[in-house]
Amino acid sequence: MKCPRCHGLMVMDTCLNMENIHNTVWIYEWRCVNCGEVFDSKVLSNRKICQYQSSTRHAQEVA
């Protein structure tokens, strides 16, 4: 998998689950070894929400 930011190598990493998502202590995430970009399910869902809100805001401004 390539990093969408720098196109570097993404590796699967484990992270301590501070928000207790899914009632687990550890969660898995993708981390870029070049730039440090991190993706997990929470990050991706938040980015999708932000993209949706900005696209609907843009559509309202155009209309």
C-alpha positions in Angstrom: 0.0 0.0 0.0 1.3 3.5 -0.9 0.8 6.6 1.2 -1.7 9.0 -0.4 0.3 12.0 0.9 4.0 11.2 0.0 3.6 7.8 -1.9 5.8 6.1 0.6 5.5 2.7 2.1 2.6 2.1 4.5 2.9 -0.6 7.2 0.4 -2.1 9.5 1.0 -0.9 13.1 -0.6 -1.4 16.5 -1.7 1.5 18.6 -3.1 1.8 22.2 -6.8 2.4 22.0 -7.3 5.4 24.2 -10.9 6.0 23.2 -11.9 2.3 23.9 -13.3 1.9 20.4 -14.6 -1.7 19.9 -13.9 -2.5 23.5 -10.3 -3.5 22.7 -7.0 -2.4 24.2 -5.0 -2.4 20.9 -6.2 -1.3 17.4 -4.5 -1.7 14.1 -3.6 1.3 11.9 -1.7 2.0 8.7 1.4 4.2 9.2 3.7 5.7 6.5 7.3 5.0 7.3 8.3 8.2 5.3 6.0 11.0 6.5 4.3 9.4 9.5 0.7 9.7 8.1 -1.7 7.4 10.1 -4.9 5.8 8.9 -7.3 3.9 11.0 -11.1 3.4 10.8 -11.8 6.5 12.9 -9.5 8.7 10.8 -11.0 7.5 7.5 -14.6 7.9 8.7 -13.9 11.5 9.9 -12.3 12.4 6.6 -15.2 11.0 4.7 -17.6 13.2 6.8 -15.4 16.3 6.2 -15.3 15.6 2.4 -19.0 15.2 2.3 -19.6 18.4 4.2 -17.2 20.4 2.1 -18.7 19.1 -1.2 -22.3 20.0 -0.1 -21.1 23.4 1.1 -19.5 24.0 -2.3 -22.7 22.9 -4.1 -24.7 25.3 -2.0 -22.3 28.2 -2.8 -22.4 27.5 -6.5 -26.3 27.3 -6.6 
